[in-house]
Amino acid sequence: MIKTSDIVIIGGGIHGASLAFNLAREKAGKIILLEKKYMASGPTAKSSAMIRPLFNELVYIQLVNASTKMFEHWGDFVGGSAGFVQNGFLRITDSLDNEALAGDLELAKSQGVNFKIIPNNELKDYAPNGNFDEKEIAVLFPEGGYADPYLTTLSLASAAKRLGAEIIEGVSVTGIKVSKGRINTIQTDVGLISTRTVINCAGAWSDRIAAYAGIQLPIEVHRIPICLFRRPLEMNIENPVYSDGTYGVYLRKADENIFRSGLFGSNRDPVDSDRYDETLSENQLNLFRKPLDQRFSVMKKTYFTGGFSAIYDMTPDGHPIIGKIPEVDGFWCDCGWSGNGFASSPAIGRGLAAEIMGRESNIDISYFSWPRKKGVSIRRN
Ligand SMILES: Cc1cc2nc3c(=O)[nH]c(=O)nc-3n(C[C@H](O)[C@H](O)[C@H](O)COP(=O)(O)OP(=O)(O)OC[C@H]3O[C@@H](n4cnc5c(N)ncnc54)[C@H](O)[C@@H]3O)c2cc1C
């Protein structure tokens, strides 16, 4: 049987869910979201989901600022909970230079971002068990924090459903028919859907979805490790997120007595998104032990409670691919977030939905258009 739909969203991670919600709010007609497993079954559920407006590019600061306001009022804006914990975000650094800090404080200030520079002699007030070099300082973003990526995705999907969108789990897209340069039909493992608009939110599988429509996207999938540790009794779990720019590691609460830790950036560890080793090796664990033990001596006395490997959908410049793809009429992308897509997701869903409806996004997201415009630099944070 052939179904018809005004819009088909492919992928039920945080971006597909945000877009379904925002398009349904826009009354964009019949909207179908297709997810091959279940909502948030991909990298989204494994995300550290930290939220902080510290970037060198204006667009990310604007997106994270706007998203933070949505997280603060999630119940009213979406309904349900995003599990947002706003204990602040502390970036430890030995320099306020944009490159060392991986962010531009002047740009942040120009956007009304609230932050406080913490001098060396006050660092212990924020990280009482930390060992600090005399050159180190920190920047505290009091409105920063983290959310629960699983709850966030599910609450967006529920809200989209309440507004009339159809969320279909357990159905895989297997092909896309393009006719006379325009999207015509989506093939799935259970039948066809006739549509003129498709949005590729398939994250680490988005290059395969694009290839179905004859479009090449430069997405590489890389494996990245996450470690969990028992909280040392001396350490307060309600502290801000510790984002350690000196050692390139972060630490935040995962549960009442568990810390979760991840590494900055992405190590080159290319894998196949359908079959990669999701466990954590001893070598990977060692990447965490040294920097954490150096920063917090009490971490030496705590045990490793487990860990896992997840994946990032990396583009060559580390920026996502967002917007209409000119090669095929009706083909849109919101993918390639390169390990950085959670915090911006509520605001990007709103902006992209407006563009799909033929209006301008309230935040200029053309920096992410594909093919890239001139002047897009490589993301370093
Ligand atoms: C360990 C880790 C830590 C992170 N930490 C942060 C952080 O602190 N802050 C931050 O902002 N970002 C962070 N990120 C990045 C952020 O979580 C991701 O960018 C974001 O979750 C990606 O969401 P997505 O919806 O684009 O893709 P995904 O979550 O990859 O969702 C894509 C979905 O598409 C589905 N799909 C694929 N192929 C098909 C098909 N053929 N048919 C139907 N469905 C299909 C998949 O099953 C999947 O559910 C982190 C990511 C990871 C992995």
The ligand as a Gaussian input file, in Angstrom:
#p B3LYP/6-31G(d) Opt

LIG

0 1
 C       29.018000       9.972000      23.901000
 C       28.462000      11.231000      23.324000
 C       28.537000      12.409000      24.052000
 C       27.993000      13.571000      23.525000
 N       27.982000      14.706000      24.293000
 C       27.385000      15.819000      23.838000
 C       27.280000      16.963000      24.662000
 O       27.725000      16.960000      25.811000
 N       26.650000      18.076000      24.163000
 C       26.156000      18.104000      22.886000
 O       25.632000      19.148000      22.474000
 N       26.241000      17.028000      22.082000
 C       26.823000      15.890000      22.528000
 N       26.894000      14.777000      21.751000
 C       26.395000      14.856000      20.371000
 C       24.900000      14.682000      20.271000
 O       24.429000      13.788000      21.241000
 C       24.568000      14.191000      18.862000
 O       25.070000      15.154000      17.940000
 C       23.082000      14.019000      18.663000
 O       22.515000      13.194000      19.660000
 C       22.828000      13.409000      17.286000
 O       21.447000      13.269000      17.147000
 P       20.796000      12.963000      15.756000
 O       19.311000      12.994000      15.951000
 O       21.392000      13.821000      14.709000
 O       21.289000      11.494000      15.371000
 P       21.149000       9.968000      16.001000
 O       21.048000      10.020000      17.460000
 O       22.267000       9.292000      15.353000
 O       19.785000       9.513000      15.389000
 C       19.653000       9.050000      14.067000
 C       18.561000       8.016000      14.043000
 O       18.319000       7.637000      12.684000
 C       17.914000       6.293000      12.681000
 N       18.104000       5.740000      11.338000
 C       19.285000       5.513000      10.717000
 N       19.082000       4.977000       9.488000
 C       17.740000       4.870000       9.325000
 C       16.908000       4.351000       8.299000
 N       17.434000       3.848000       7.185000
 N       15.570000       4.380000       8.469000
 C       15.014000       4.879000       9.612000
 N       15.776000       5.357000      10.647000
 C       17.097000       5.360000      10.507000
 C       18.834000       5.661000      13.725000
 O       18.322000       4.437000      14.215000
 C       18.915000       6.738000      14.795000
 O       17.995000       6.547000      15.849000
 C       27.411000      13.590000      22.233000
 C       27.340000      12.403000      21.503000
 C       27.847000      11.237000      22.038000
 C       27.729000       9.967000      21.241000

